[in-house]
Amino acid sequence: MKRDRLERIPEIMQEMTDKAYVSGVTCMVLQNGEEQCYYETGYRDIAAGYKMTRDTIHRLYSMTKPVTAAAAMILLEEGKIDLMDQVSDYLPGFRNQYIIERGVIVPVKQPMTIQHLLNMTSGLVYPGEGNPAEIRCDKLMEEVKSKLLTEQAITTVELANRTGKLPLAFMPGATWQYGLSADVLGAVVEVVSGMRFGEFLSKRLFEPLGMLDTAFYVPQDKQNRLAKVYRDGEHGLVEETGYNLAIQNKMEIPPAFESGGAGLCSTIDDYAKFTQMLLEGGTYRGTRILAPKTVEYMTTAHVTPAQQRGVDTWESLAGHTYGNLMRILVDPGAAVGIGSKGEYGWDGWLGTYMMNDPEHKLTLLIMHQKVDSGTTAYTRRIRNVLFSALDE
């Protein structure tokens, strides 16, 4: 690893804060299990003057999804689920599903399976206005949000069953669309395991890996480490206090709805333990979480050519396929930046980003908290610097 090249990364990060693109940001690079660099800049809380640090807790949003996929893989290798199992076997709300074509209700031709959930080919959507499925999903998620902090709060399994009664955007397996599949998968894990989804994650993943700051909420004694969320304002960054996808902003109360698609919060060091477990074939510091073959399947499976057309609608995923709730780079020449064939990962709505490159035993983690971020131009610039620093 060319260390002098890596020194360009903090310059990019400083530009992010100097231009008030973000309040603060952290970045970590690991190779062969060793930390190659860690950088931090800016603030996790501008008003309080708290600096961004490596123990800052970030809302992961969609970077929760790979963790949910790993939970499903645990059950898969234990023989407790099969990828062709119908979702309705575990969640009765998914019986008698349908789509709406030209205002007409049309029953699905094939049932939704666990594999459809893992590959985002289920027909489930996120809230929106593009079709009846998105409109109905929006109404449901607004109800979940309105009850979030009340005694009537909707639970993980209840939300999944109610989601199953909504119209689908398309027949299961027909194409690919980003949506609530991971949230439903979390409910399946809860039903199969016989424990709350968060409890399963804690016992089977977080505690064995030593991920002590990763959970669906942040207890009071850790609240000062939780980064504030920001958005662009008329005169710079302003704090965002609203909820997105029924995830509480302050993360201070254990939620009834533990979102497998967006609900976790974590630190950069905690998430690094999860990425290293995957990169080392399911083992971290002598603790085995998954078998090597399971990790191989989790990080190389992909969608069919027909489903790929849905993935290809995302310009940022050029050169990638999708499988098990992660992007997987299959054609580096078609990507919008430098990368390695076989690398995988995902990002989150507030700017958290994860990439594992098995070929070079390389991990990149970036964390900040700005609305509508995901993979940014700054993320791609950091990636390009990183891959140019490789010795090979």
Stockholm file with secondary structure:
# STOCKHOLM 1.0

chainA/1-392         MKRDRLERIPEIMQEMTDKAYVSGVTCMVLQNGEEQCYYETGYRDIAAGYKMTRDTIHRLYSMTKPVTAAAAMILLEEGKIDLMDQVSDYLPGFRNQYIIERGVIVPVKQPMTIQHLLNMTSGLVYPGEGNPAEIRCDKLMEEVKSKLLTEQAITTVELANRTGKLPLAFMPGATWQYGLSADVLGAVVEVVSGMRFGEFLSKRLFEPLGMLDTAFYVPQDKQNRLAKVYRDGEHGLVEETGYNLAIQNKMEIPPAFESGGAGLCSTIDDYAKFTQMLLEGGTYRGTRILAPKTVEYMTTAHVTPAQQRGVDTWESLAGHTYGNLMRILVDPGAAVGIGSKGEYGWDGWLGTYMMNDPEHKLTLLIMHQKVDSGTTAYTRRIRNVLFSALDE
#=GR chainA/1-392 SS CCHHHHTHHHHHHHHHHHTTSCSEEEEEEEETTEEEEEEEEEEEETTTTEECCTTCBEECGGGGHHHHHHHHHHHHHTTSCCTTSBGGGTCGGGTTCEEEETTEEEECSSCCBHHHHHHTCSSCCCSCSSSHHHHHHHHHHHHHHHTTTSTTCCCHHHHHHHHHTSCBSSCTTSSCCCSTHHHHHHHHHHHHHTSCHHHHHIIIIIHHHTCTTCBSSCCGGGGGGBCCCEEEETTEEEECCCCBTTBCSSCCSCCSSCCTTTCCEECHHHHHHHHHHHHTTSEETTEESSCHHHHHHHHHCCCCHHHHHHHTTCGGGTTEEEETTEEEESCGGGSSSCCCTTCEEEECTTSCEEEEEGGGTEEEEEECCBTTCSSCHHHHHHHHHHHHTCCC
#=GC SS_cons         CCHHHHTHHHHHHHHHHHTTSCSEEEEEEEETTEEEEEEEEEEEETTTTEECCTTCBEECGGGGHHHHHHHHHHHHHTTSCCTTSBGGGTCGGGTTCEEEETTEEEECSSCCBHHHHHHTCSSCCCSCSSSHHHHHHHHHHHHHHHTTTSTTCCCHHHHHHHHHTSCBSSCTTSSCCCSTHHHHHHHHHHHHHTSCHHHHHIIIIIHHHTCTTCBSSCCGGGGGGBCCCEEEETTEEEECCCCBTTBCSSCCSCCSSCCTTTCCEECHHHHHHHHHHHHTTSEETTEESSCHHHHHHHHHCCCCHHHHHHHTTCGGGTTEEEETTEEEESCGGGSSSCCCTTCEEEECTTSCEEEEEGGGTEEEEEECCBTTCSSCHHHHHHHHHHHHTCCC
//
